[in-house]
Amino acid sequence: MSKYRKKIIAGNWKMNKSVREAQDLTDGIIRELAGYRETDIVLCPPFTSLKVVGDLLVDTYIKLGAQNMHWEPSGAYTGEVSPNMLRDLFCHYVILGHSERRAYFNETDKIVNTKVKAAISTHLVPIMCVGETKAERESGQAKDIVRRQIEEGLRDVEGDLKTMIVAYEPVWAIGTGLTATPDIAQEMHAHIREILAKTKGEATAQSIRIQYGGSVKPENAAELFKQPDIDGGLIGGASLEARAFAKIVEAAV
Ligand code: PGA
């Protein structure tokens, strides 16, 4: 069974851009992509710029996303931001379990799972990130690691998962200039879809969009996006420049 899945490109700005720079970048992206409807587009600025970027996106087709969140709606969690606060700023999407959060902020599969549940119950679309490290790939464990991250991340998640996004981001390809070849990426994406089919059913697996992330650039985007199970990209470095980001979006038709 195969199904049409509209491609989705998200820009993960990470901890970059002042408020002013975020406005300029958003203006640039809107100019580059005005009227573009072929691909779903999401901008994920840091929390400090969600409001201004969201305001600029109001009358556009481009959607707003956050890079992380807490799982509780409110409470004594100094320094954290809740799902409800993101909804309040008109966020549609939230990146969860990015490898940088797993590596530097001790996010476990269990935490990611709790956040995925909170996102879904708050009507935010999770972009759940998975991916193996270089050492895990070299020791032949890549598929098992990704299987565990998917199974645990989505354990007992209820509700309609068809609109959620999974991002496969091999850690060794993030910010390194090394990209998974289209074949390597496709193989892992097909594996992810198989796990989703086994755990959540074939119809859900065929609907969930699986993004590739890790050094996607205008030069390598089209080849990656041509693969049957690659439904778009999560773009870091190249999303910080309007023209480069727009070229990647245009490569995704
Ligand atoms: P990169 O980052 O495109 O800079 O490799 C991707 C990501 O971490 O989401």
Residues whose N, C-alpha, C, O or C-beta is under 5 A from the ligand:
A	BS01	PGA	N12 A173 I174 G175 T176 G213 G214 S215 V216 L234 I235 G236 G237 A238
